[in-house]
Amino acid sequence: MYSGLSLYLEPGRGNKLSSQLKHYIQGLLKVNMKGPYGSEWPDEEKVKRREMVAPDAHYIFLYEIPNSDTNQMSALGGQDRDRVKRMDDKFPIVGFVHYRFIVEEDTPVLYVYELQLEKCVQRKGLGEYLMQLIELIANKSKMGAVVLTVQRANAKAMNFYTTKLG
């Protein structure tokens, strides 16, 4: 249970995404990013479509488990994990993080390509939680830093990264 939501997190890889997940990613990116990119969006959308399916693309998907309590959710985390995978159309996805392990200026870094949340779960602390999880993954993987790029026109994202994560 996080911020009143029951969530299930699941990893993914770009070259193993189902067509359903690809469609979801494209849709959420369009909803959240078309405005900030403006007239550049059609070209940027093509770039993002290629990036999302690369073999080195890692994902964390967030599924909301409606009408469940913490005990029910933790039961799904163990042996019933495959059941959740098969039922992803019944548990709505509410966001994702797309990241990669790269070398930038001779330093191994975890590069966050996307952190996207549905509007209904924004401003509930999930972005901050996901970035903490990303930092943990980077530390465990012996990365020198976590890196990301924010569109200047994306005032909400800029505010989030500078104010919440400082």
C-alpha positions in Angstrom: 0.0 0.0 0.0 1.5 3.3 -1.0 -0.2 6.7 -0.7 -3.6 4.9 -0.5 -2.9 2.8 -3.6 -2.2 -0.9 -3.8 0.5 -1.3 -6.4 2.4 -4.1 -8.0 5.8 -3.4 -9.6 7.0 -5.6 -12.4 10.3 -5.4 -14.4 10.5 -5.6 -18.2 12.9 -5.4 -21.1 12.5 -3.5 -24.3 13.0 -6.4 -26.6 10.4 -8.5 -24.7 7.5 -6.1 -24.5 4.1 -7.4 -25.5 2.2 -5.5 -28.2 -0.2 -4.4 -25.4 2.7 -2.9 -23.3 4.1 -1.2 -26.4 0.7 0.4 -27.2 0.3 1.5 -23.5 3.8 3.1 -23.4 3.2 5.0 -26.7 -0.2 6.2 -25.5 1.0 7.5 -22.1 4.0 9.1 -23.7 1.7 10.9 -26.2 -0.7 12.1 -23.5 2.1 13.3 -21.2 4.7 14.6 -23.7 3.0 15.9 -26.8 2.4 19.3 -25.1 6.0 19.8 -23.8 7.5 18.8 -27.2 5.1 20.9 -29.2 5.8 20.8 -33.0 8.8 18.5 -32.4 6.6 15.7 -31.1 6.1 13.7 -34.4 9.9 13.4 -34.8 10.4 12.7 -31.1 7.7 10.1 -31.0 9.5 8.1 -33.7 12.8 8.3 -31.6 10.9 7.2 -28.5 9.3 4.3 -30.4 12.7 3.0 -31.4 14.2 3.5 -27.9 11.5 1.7 -26.1 12.1 -1.7 -27.8 15.9 -1.7 -27.6 17.4 -4.8 -25.9 19.2 -2.6 -23.3 16.0 -0.8 -22.3 14.9 -1.8 -18.8 11.5 -1.1 -17.4 9.6 -1.0 -14.1 5.9 -1.1 -14.7 3.4 0.0 -12.0 0.1 -1.9 -11.8 -2.7 -0.7 -9.6 -4.5 -3.5 -7.8 -8.0 -2.2 -7.2 -10.0 -3.2 -4.1 -7.1 -5.0 -2.4 -5.4 -4.8 0.9 -1.7 -5.1 1.7 -2.0 -8.8 2.6 -3.6 -9.6 -0.7 -0.9 -7.7 -2.6 2.0 -9.3 -0.8 0.5 -12.8 -1.6 0.7 -11.9 -5.3 4.4 -11.1 -4.9 5.6 -14.7 -4.4 4.5 -17.8 -6.3 1.5 -16.2 -7.9 3.7 -13.7 -9.8 3.0 -15.3 -13.2 -0.7 -14.9 -12.5 -0.3 -11.2 -12.3 1.7 -11.1 -15.6 -1.1 -12.9 -17.4 -3.8 -10.6 -15.9 -2.1 -7.3 -16.8 -5.2 -6.4 -18.7 -7.3 -6.7 -15.5 -4.8 -4.8 -13.3 -4.5 -1.4 -14.9 -1.0 -0.1 -15.5 -0.6 3.4 -14.0 2.9 4.2 -15.0 6.4 3.1 -15.8 10.1 4.0 -15.7 12.4 3.3 -18.7 16.1 3.2 -17.9 19.4 2.0 -19.2 22.9 1.3 -18.0 25.3 3.3 -20.1 28.7 4.9 -19.9 28.8 8.7 -20.1 32.1 10.6 -20.0 33.9 7.4 -18.8 31.5 7.0 -15.9 29.0 4.1 -15.7 25.6 5.7 -15.1 21.9 4.6 -14.9 20.2 6.9 -17.4 16.5 7.4 -16.9 14.9 7.7 -20.3 11.3 8.1 -19.1 9.3 8.3 -15.9 5.7 8.5 -16.8 2.6 8.3 -14.6 -1.1 8.4 -15.3 -2.7 11.7 -14.2 -4.8 9.8 -11.6 -1.7 8.8 -9.7 0.4 11.9 -10.1 1.2 14.1 -7.1 0.9 11.1 -4.7 4.6 10.5 -4.1 5.0 7.8 -6.7 7.5 9.7 -8.8 9.7 10.3 -5.8 9.4 6.6 -4.7 10.4 5.5 -8.2 13.4 7.7 -8.3 14.5 6.3 -4.9 14.1 2.8 -6.4 16.2 3.9 -9.4 18.9 5.2 -7.0 18.9 1.9 -5.2 19.2 0.0 -8.5 22.1 2.3 -9.5 23.9 1.8 -6.2 23.5 -2.0 -6.2 24.7 -2.0 -9.8 27.8 0.1 -8.9 26.8 3.0 -11.2 28.6 6.3 -10.7 25.4 8.4 -11.0 21.8 8.6 -12.1 21.3 10.8 -15.1 18.2 12.1 -16.9 17.2 14.8 -19.3 14.1 17.1 -18.9 12.6 19.2 -21.6 12.7 22.9 -20.6 9.2 23.3 -21.7 8.1 20.5 -19.3 7.6 22.8 -16.3 6.0 20.2 -14.1 8.8 17.7 -14.6 11.4 20.4 -14.1 9.7 21.4 -10.8 9.5 17.8 -9.7 13.2 17.1 -10.3 14.5 20.3 -8.8 12.1 20.7 -5.9 11.2 17.2 -4.8 14.5 15.5 -5.6 16.7 18.6 -5.4 
